[in-house]
Structures are given as C-alpha cells and as structure tokens.
Amino acid sequence: MKKLIALVLVLVLCLSLAACAKGATLDDVKKTGKLTVATSPDFPPFESLEGGKVVGIEVDILNLIAEELGVELEIVQMDFDSVLTAIKSAKYNCGMSGITANEDRKKNMLFTDPYYNAAQVIVVKADSAIKAKADLEGKTVSVQTGTTAEAGCQDEGLTVQAFTANADAKAALTTGKVDAWVVDNLTAIQMVEEGDGLTILEEKMTEEPYAFAFAFGSEDLVAEINKIQAKLIADGTVEQIFTNYGETYMKP
C-alpha cells in the first residue's frame, strides 16, 4: 500500500510539473539574449540542411525577427513530431517546420499570425492511374509523421504509411511501397525536381496557413513577433525571401 501511495504521489507530481510548464515571455527571451527554435530540417524550401547548417525560408524570416528583438536565433534539430511535443512542454521558445495553425493544435499551443497560405498536394509516379483526389480511395499513401498531411489522409479514410522524414515518405513512393505521397506544395515541388519520375497532381488535397508555434505563457512574446512579422509582410520582405528561393509567395 505504501508503494502504491508513493507511486500515486509521483504521478501527481509529474502531472503538476507538466501543467506548470510555461512558455518564455518577451522579457525572458531578451534576458537570455536568444530565441531557441525547434525544427525538423527535412522540409525544403522552409528548412533543410546545407553543409550541416539549417537554412531555408523560415530560418530567414525568424533571423530577421530575432534581429528586431535584439537576440540571437538558436536552432535545435529533431523529428517533426518531437517539435510539437517540445513546444507544448515549453522546452524551447519556438517551433518552425511548416507548421499549420489548425484548431486542434491551438488547443495545445500558441501560434503567431499566419505568414503563408500553403497547400497539401498529391504526388504520384508519372505513369500512375491516379489523376485526382477521388482516385486515392482504396490506395495507400505516404506522409510525414505528425503532420496535417497524416491527419488529413486519415480523416479521408485512406490507408496511411507515416515516416519521420519526408525523404523516406518520397522513397516509399518511388520504390512502389505506396501509391501516392501527400506533402506540402513547395516541398513537393523541390523534391519532385530531384527526378525519380514523379509528378504533382493539379487538384490540391487541402489549403492551410503556416505560422510559428509557441507554448502557452508566451502571449506577450507572440504579440511582439506578430508586430514585426506584419511589418515584414507589408514591406515585401517576406515575399522577397520566397523569391530568393525561387518560390511564389501566397499571402495569408
């Protein structure tokens, strides 16, 4: 009985600590002099690895935001699913990985205002009989774990194979393990251009807004970042960043 009581107390303590996890305030970030960012760098052109360094559209945007805040950007790499978990638990200040600010996620974390209007697209082999979204019925699709692509395909009742990296989800298609791959539009464009005989269907799977994620408790930090971000969108800076990567900017 004593062991059982002790176990219950430990569980209660753990739950209490989890409940107390609180995101960094604007003052916290300025005091430390850095904005810590969790990301999964397998999502070009938003973030990818180049010579061991994380680069991409979101990196460029957040670097400008950090500069305006007067702090440095510190990037930590992990799987996409771990990014969301790390932000919910306030392990890092911010999450960036082409994160869709949907209603389910808003129950667990804060989001900045959207900075881009993205879409999920369907990628198939060039000779595939799949020509539209309706043709996916009864087929198997690959997705990245923890993404809205995974949730959306599951909601559609499709058979899903999830992978921690988009490169693996793409490989599942090229090797014939799945019939299609659902992924964000700009990432699809970049990765399809690598070759392998793939094509992107014209009909989109979904359309959704991208934003940066924060833990609850970071409300004043998010409010300040929204001001900076709004200015960068209004003066054309964000659009120019997309242009620098050869991409078309879809304003939210």
Residue, then its C-alpha position, 0 to 999 in steps of 0.5 A: m500500500k505504501k508503494l502504491i501511495a508513493l507511486v500515486l504521489v509521483l504521478v501527481l507530481c509529474l502531472s503538476l510539473a507538466a501543467c506548470a510548464k510555461g512558455a518564455t515571455l518577451d522579457d525572458v527571451k531578451k534576458t537570455g539574449k536568444l530565441t531557441v527554435a525547434t525544427s525538423p530540417d527535412f522540409p525544403p524550401f522552409e528548412s533543410l540542411e546545407g553543409g550541416k547548417v539549417v537554412g531555408i525560408e523560415v530560418d530567414i524570416l525568424n533571423l530577421i525577427a530575432e534581429e528586431l528583438g535584439v537576440e540571437l536565433e538558436i536552432v535545435q534539430m529533431d523529428f517533426d513530431s518531437v517539435l510539437t511535443a517540445i513546444k507544448s512542454a515549453k522546452y524551447n521558445c519556438g517551433m518552425s517546420g511548416i507548421t499549420a495553425n489548425e484548431d486542434r493544435k491551438k488547443n495545445m499551443l500558441f501560434t503567431d499570425p499566419y505568414y503563408n497560405a500553403a497547400q497539401v498536394i498529391v504526388v504520384k509516379a508519372d505513369s500512375a492511374i491516379k489523376a485526382k483526389a477521388d482516385l486515392e480511395g482504396k490506395t495507400v499513401s505516404v506522409q510525414t509523421g505528425t503532420t496535417a498531411e497524416a491527419g488529413c489522409q486519415d480523416e479521408g479514410l485512406t490507408v496511411q504509411a507515416f515516416t519521420a522524414n519526408a525523404d523516406a515518405k518520397a522513397a516509399l513512393t518511388t520504390g512502389k511501397v505506396d501509391a501516392w505521397v501527400v506533402d506540402n506544395l513547395t516541398a513537393i515541388q523541390m523534391v519532385e525536381e530531384g527526378d525519380g519520375l514523379t509528378i504533382l497532381e493539379e487538384k490540391m488535397t487541402e489549403e492551410p496557413y503556416a505560422f510559428a508555434f509557441a507554448f502557452g505563457s508566451e502571449d506577450l512574446v507572440a504579440e511582439i513577433n506578430k508586430i514585426q512579422a506584419k511589418l515584414i509582410a507589408d514591406g515585401t520582405v517576406e515575399q522577397i525571401f520566397t523569391n530568393y528561393g525561387e518560390t511564389y509567395m501566397k499571402p495569408 
